[in-house]
Amino acid sequence: SYVERDTGHEYWIEVPEQPENTEDALEAVAQAEAANSVDAGSQVSVPALIKQGEGSRVEFKQTGRMNHHTGQRDPVLEQMVVKAVAGFLNAAGGTLLIGVKDDGDVTGIEADFPTLGRKPTVDGYALWLNGLLDNRMGPAAVANASIAFEELPGGSVCRVDVKPSPAPIFVTGGKGEAELFVRLNNATRGLNVAEALDYVRAHWG
């Protein structure tokens, strides 16, 4: 478009690549972001992701369930992990690193091990995390999230690479309510009903 200086009128010029409506444009952007970022992001090493810092496709969590202040398992921290994964699923995908503080300091996931019961190991951690995601979001979420671990000088880091979901993924809470979370810039946000309807129409058609 251009604005005529004398009259102030804005004139739009159609181009062959122009989508028919805004929803098509939003979907095209989402697909392009997914193609250009998720596959490439999954090949970036954990140290490189940490150096890059948090952003629209990278998030850090110090622990997955151990509250350092109380020294006990904290369901709120577990739900924050679920929301982070859901946000990536409902947007352009991304990578969650557990065992890394917001400032990039690696603390490891070993603090979570005592809360895992009979299997306080990396394998036990993977089982717990898979079960958590399945319980709160269903098998479709687990199918689009791959879990891996990397040993760093500060401890073991759990890496969750998340692909964009082909359909909306809702998070269930303790009372059975379902919420839609999306990754917007460098934060995960829950949408109200009206926002969720608009987002679903624009993102998945």
N, C-alpha and C positions, 0 to 999 in steps of 0.2 A: 504494500500500500504506500501511497504518498499523500502529503497534505499540500493543497494549493495555497501558496503564501497569501495571495490577495483575498481569497474568500474564506479560507480556513476549512474548506471542505476536504474530507478524506476520501480518496478514491482507491478501490481495491482492484487488483489485477489478477485474474485467474491464470493459473499455470497448469500444465498437464498433470503434474504430480500432486496437485492440491487435492486433499481428501474431501469427500462430500460434506462432512460435518465435523464438529469439534471432537466428538467421541472417537471417530476414526483416527483423528490426529493424535489423540492421547494414547490410543492403542498402538499406533505405529511407533510412537516414542518409546513406549514400554517395551515393545518387542525389540527395538533397536538397542535399548539399554541392556536387555537381557542377553542378546547375542554378543554384544561387544564387551560385556563386563564379567558375567558370571563364569563363563568358561575360562577366560583369561585369569580371573581372580583365583580360581581353584588351583592354578599352577604357580601362584606366588607363594613363596616360603613364609612360614610363620614369622621369623625375624623381620622379613621385609614388610609384612602386614603390620607388625607392631611399630616399626619405624614410620610407616605411612600414617599411622594414627587412626582414630575413629572417624567415620564418615558415613556417607549414604549406604555403603555396602560393607562396612566393617564395624563391629562392635566388640567391646571388651567387657568381661565380667570377672571380678576377682575370685568368686566362688560360685558354685552352682546351688549349694544348699546350706553350707555352714556359715552361721552368723558369727563373725569374729568378736562381736561385743558380748554376746550371750554364751558363746561356746557350744551352741546347740543347733540342730537342724532347724531351718527357717523356711516354712512353706511359701512365704512372700518372695524369697530369693528364687525358689523354684519357679514360681509363676513369672518372675521377671525374665528368666531364661526362655520360658515358653513364649512369652510375648515378643521377645527379640526374634526368635525363629519365625513366629507368625508374621511379624512385620516384613521380614525378608521374603517369605513365601508369597505374600500378597502384593509385593512390589516387584523389583527387578532382581531379586535374589541377593545373596551376600554371604559373609562369613562371620560367625560368632566365635570368639576366642575366650574360653573359660580358663581362669588361672592367670589373668592379666589385669592389672589395675587400670583405671582410667588414664593415668599418666604414662602407661606403657611399661611399668615395672612388673616383671614376671614374678609371681608368688607361687604359682603352681596350684594344682588341684588336690594335692596331698591332704590339705586340711579337710576336704570333704570325705576322705576315705573312712574315718571312724564312724561316719553316719550310714555306711553302706551295709552294715550287718555282717553276714558271714563271708562276704567276698569284697574286702577292702582293697581292691586292686583296680588296675585300668580296665580289665574285662568287666569287673563288677560295675564300674562307672558307666561303661557303654551300655550295659544292660539296664541300669537305672535310668539313664537319659532316654534311651529308646522307649522304655515303658512310660516315662513321663510324657513324652511327646505324643505317643499313641493314645494315652489316657485323656489328655487335654484337647487333642486336635484330630485324632483318628489316624488310620493307616496311611491315608493319602499324604499326610504331613511327613511321616517317617520315610515314605518312599522318595520324597524330594529333599531329604536331609541326610548327608553322609557324615559319619563321625570318625575322626582319626585323632591320634595323639602324637605329640612330639616332645622329646626330652630337651630341655634347655637348661642352662646353668642355674636358673632360679627355680626350676621345678618342671613338672609335666604340664603341658598345655593341651587342653581338649579343643580340637578344631571342628567346628560344625559348618560344612559348606552347604548352602541352601540354594536350591534352584527355584525359579519362579513357578508358582502353582498354576496349573491350567484352569483352576476354578477357585472361588473364594474359600479360604480356610478360616473357620471360626474357632475361638478359644472358649472352652467351657470353664466356668468358675465353680466354686464350692457349692453354690446353690442351684447349679444347673443352668445359669444364664449363659448366653453365647454372645461374644463380642468379636468385632472385626478390628484387627490391628494392622497398620501399614507403616512402612519405613518412609519417613519424609525427611530429606536431608540427613542430618546426623542424629535423628531421634525417632523413637517408635511411638506412634500415637494411636489411641483408641478413637474410633469414629462413632458419633451418635447415629441414630437410625437414618435420618435424612442424609447425612454425609455418606454413610455406608451404601445406601441405595444409589446415590449419584456415582460413587467410586466404582461400584460393581458394574454399573452400566457402562461407564467410560473405559474401565480397565479390561473387562471380559466381554463386553458387548451383550 
